[in-house]
């Protein structure tokens, strides 16, 4: 089966929390980002919106924008449903959909969904293999492009052997480079970069709020330790060192430099995540300012 080609209109996309728009605003959101020159729109999956249905709404509303799930939770649907949904979107919108998959986190899976959070690597490998088994039974059209949330070396390796690349989140440019070196030139590396525009006090406050949940999750804590941070950096909300390292702060030009750093480190595509005072803030004004600084 041929792999679906992804045609990003530009090398910078947007990672936007799905909490901050109404489902009825999907078309407006997607068209606005496409008009600003961004190459893609990615979003997470928690509660309230189903990931693949949301992708269809964004794709139907636009002409060139690539849509990626960042990530679709593998505990939210079985492998047959994931493969079938992604295959449908790929057939309807060739070159414009990327299925990003992730194992999520134990609290979200067990307390939120009532599921069992088993060994992440084995769980993801089995899930991908079951998707491939489904693909072997259906018509040989272009298969969906898929990347996986990969922070540790073994998951990065799996993203190369059983997927089309990796979607690193909350990582330094050096980790983007490590991922590229591990995967080689022929796999996708699609990194996320959070930014907080404004004065120092505002930017640090927004970075703290953003990192508060993540700093309590083992997967991210372990990732940051591997990247050279200390236990003392992993206080709830992150130390000032962690905040400044993971979040591009200051002017639009300074934030743009943090995005470019990932491209220089080997990312094919970088997703900018603008931080506001609340996850429900609409970041489009910030995104317009960043688009100008990035020359989109």
C-alpha positions in Angstrom: 0.0 0.0 0.0 1.2 3.5 -0.8 1.7 5.9 2.0 -0.4 9.0 1.9 1.7 12.1 1.2 1.2 15.1 3.4 1.3 18.5 1.7 1.9 21.1 4.4 1.3 24.6 3.0 3.9 25.9 5.3 6.3 24.6 7.9 4.5 26.0 10.9 1.2 24.9 12.2 -1.0 25.4 15.3 -1.6 23.3 18.4 -4.8 24.6 19.9 -6.5 23.1 22.9 -10.0 22.0 21.9 -11.5 23.6 25.0 -11.3 27.1 23.6 -13.8 26.9 20.7 -17.4 25.8 20.3 -18.0 22.9 18.0 -20.2 25.2 15.9 -17.2 27.5 15.4 -15.0 24.9 13.8 -15.3 26.2 10.3 -14.5 29.8 11.3 -11.5 28.7 13.4 -10.0 26.5 10.6 -10.5 29.2 7.9 -9.0 31.9 10.0 -5.8 29.8 10.5 -5.6 28.9 6.9 -5.9 32.5 6.0 -3.1 33.5 8.3 -0.7 31.1 6.5 -0.5 28.3 9.0 0.1 24.9 7.5 -1.9 22.7 9.9 -4.2 22.6 12.9 -3.7 20.0 15.7 -5.5 19.5 19.0 -5.8 17.1 21.9 -8.5 14.7 22.9 -9.9 14.8 26.4 -13.7 15.3 26.9 -16.5 17.0 25.0 -15.3 16.6 21.4 -14.6 13.4 19.4 -11.2 13.7 17.7 -11.9 12.2 14.2 -15.3 13.9 13.9 -13.6 17.2 14.7 -11.0 16.6 12.1 -13.7 16.1 9.4 -15.3 19.4 10.3 -11.9 21.3 10.0 -11.1 19.5 6.7 -14.5 20.2 5.2 -14.2 23.9 6.0 -10.8 24.4 4.4 -8.9 23.8 1.1 -5.3 23.4 2.0 -5.0 23.2 5.8 -3.6 19.9 7.1 -5.4 18.6 10.2 -3.7 16.4 12.7 -4.9 14.7 15.9 -2.4 15.6 18.6 -3.2 13.2 19.9 -6.1 10.8 19.5 -6.2 8.7 22.6 -5.8 5.0 21.9 -8.0 4.3 24.9 -10.9 6.2 23.3 -11.4 3.8 20.3 -10.3 0.4 19.3 -7.8 -0.1 16.5 -10.4 -1.0 13.9 -12.3 2.3 14.6 -9.1 4.3 14.5 -7.9 2.8 11.2 -11.3 3.0 9.6 -11.8 6.6 10.6 -8.4 7.7 9.5 -8.7 5.9 6.2 -12.0 7.6 5.6 -10.6 11.0 6.2 -7.5 10.3 4.1 -9.7 9.1 1.2 -11.9 12.2 1.4 -9.0 14.7 1.9 -5.9 13.3 0.3 -2.6 14.7 1.7 -4.3 16.6 4.4 -4.9 14.4 7.4 -2.4 13.0 9.9 -3.5 10.6 12.6 -1.5 11.3 15.7 -1.9 8.6 18.4 -0.9 8.5 22.0 -1.1 6.4 25.1 -2.4 9.3 27.2 -1.8 9.2 31.0 -2.8 6.8 33.8 -5.1 9.3 35.6 -7.0 10.2 32.4 -7.4 6.6 31.4 -8.2 5.0 34.7 -10.1 7.7 36.6 -11.5 9.5 33.5 -12.4 6.6 31.3 -12.5 3.7 33.7 -9.9 1.8 31.7 -6.7 0.0 32.5 -3.4 1.8 31.8 -1.0 -1.0 31.0 2.7 -0.8 29.9 2.6 2.1 27.4 5.1 0.8 24.9 3.6 -2.7 24.6 0.1 -1.2 24.5 1.0 1.1 21.6 2.8 -1.6 19.7 -0.1 -3.9 19.9 -2.5 -1.2 18.9 -0.5 -0.3 15.8 -0.1 -4.0 14.8 -3.9 -4.4 15.1 -4.4 -1.4 12.9 -2.1 -2.9 10.3 -4.0 -6.2 10.4 -7.2 -4.3 9.6 -5.4 -2.4 6.7 -4.3 -5.7 5.2 -8.0 -6.8 4.9 -9.3 -3.7 3.0 -8.9 -2.2 -0.4 -5.3 -1.1 -1.2 -5.9 2.6 -1.3 -3.4 5.0 0.3 -3.1 4.3 3.9 -3.4 7.0 6.5 -0.2 8.8 7.7 0.2 8.2 11.4 2.6 9.6 14.0 2.8 8.8 17.6 3.4 10.8 20.7 7.0 9.8 21.5 9.1 11.1 24.4 11.3 8.3 25.4 13.9 6.4 23.2 11.8 3.2 22.9 8.7 5.0 21.9 10.7 7.1 19.4 12.1 3.8 18.0 8.5 2.5 17.7 7.5 5.6 15.9 10.0 4.8 13.2 9.4 1.1 12.9 5.6 1.0 13.2 4.5 4.5 12.2 5.5 7.4 10.0 7.2 9.4 12.6 6.9 11.2 16.0 5.0 14.1 17.5 7.2 15.3 20.4 5.4 17.6 22.9 6.9 19.9 25.5 10.5 19.2 24.5 13.6 21.2 23.9 15.0 21.7 20.4 17.8 19.4 21.5 15.2 16.6 22.0 13.8 17.4 18.5 17.4 16.8 17.2 17.7 13.6 19.2 14.4 12.4 17.7 15.5 13.3 14.1 18.8 11.5 14.6 17.0 8.4 15.9 14.5 8.3 13.0 16.7 9.4 10.1 15.6 11.6 7.2 12.6 9.7 6.0 10.2 9.9 8.9 8.1 12.8 10.1 9.2 14.8 13.2 6.4 17.2 14.1 7.3 19.1 17.3 5.1 21.3 19.5 6.3 24.7 20.9 4.3 26.6 23.5 4.7 30.4 23.5 3.6 33.2 25.9 3.7 36.7 24.6 3.8 39.7 26.8 5.9 41.1 29.6 8.0 38.8 31.8 5.5 38.6 34.6 2.6 37.7 32.3 4.6 35.2 30.3 5.9 33.4 33.4 2.3 33.3 34.9 0.9 31.8 31.7 3.8 29.3 31.5 3.2 28.2 35.1 -0.5 27.6 34.5 0.3 25.6 31.3 2.9 23.4 33.0 0.9 22.9 36.2 -1.0 19.8 35.0 1.9 18.4 33.0 4.4 18.7 35.8 2.3 16.2 37.8 2.3 13.5 35.0 5.0 10.8 35.2 5.4 10.6 31.4 6.4 14.3 31.2 8.5 14.3 34.4 10.5 11.4 33.1 10.9 13.1 29.7 12.3 16.3 31.3 14.7 14.4 33.5 16.1 12.7 30.4 16.5 16.1 28.8 18.7 17.3 31.6 16.4 18.9 34.1 16.6 18.1 37.8 14.0 16.9 40.3 14.0 20.5 41.7 12.8 21.8 38.4 9.7 19.5 38.5 7.8 21.4 41.2 4.1 21.9 40.3 4.0 24.4 37.5 7.8 24.0 36.9 10.8 25.9 38.1 11.6 29.2 36.4 14.3 27.4 34.5 11.8 24.8 33.2 9.4 27.5 32.2 11.9 29.6 30.3 13.3 26.5 28.5 10.0 25.0 27.4 8.0 28.1 26.6 9.0 30.8 24.1 8.4 34.1 25.9 8.5 37.8 25.2 7.8 39.5 21.9 6.4 37.8 18.8 9.9 37.8 17.3 11.4 36.1 20.4 8.6 33.5 20.3 9.2 33.0 16.6 12.9 32.2 17.3 11.8 29.4 19.7 9.8 27.9 16.8 12.6 28.3 14.3 15.0 26.5 16.8 13.0 23.3 16.3 13.1 23.6 12.5 16.9 24.1 12.7 17.1 21.0 14.9 15.5 18.8 12.3 11.7 19.1 12.7 9.7 18.9 9.5 6.9 20.9 10.9 6.5 22.8 14.2 3.2 23.4 16.0 2.9 26.7 17.9 0.7 26.6 21.0 -0.1 30.2 22.2 -0.8 30.4 25.9 -3.3 32.8 27.5 -4.6 33.3 31.0 -7.1 30.5 30.6 -7.3 27.4 28.3 -10.6 28.9 27.1 -8.9 32.1 25.7 -9.1 32.5 21.9 -5.5 32.8 20.7 -6.2 34.1 17.2 -4.9 37.6 17.8 -1.6 36.1 19.1 -1.5 33.8 16.1 -1.9 36.7 13.7 1.0 38.5 15.4 3.2 35.4 15.3 2.3 34.8 11.6 3.8 38.2 10.8 6.9 37.5 12.8 7.3 34.2 11.1 6.7 35.6 7.6 3.9 33.2 6.8 
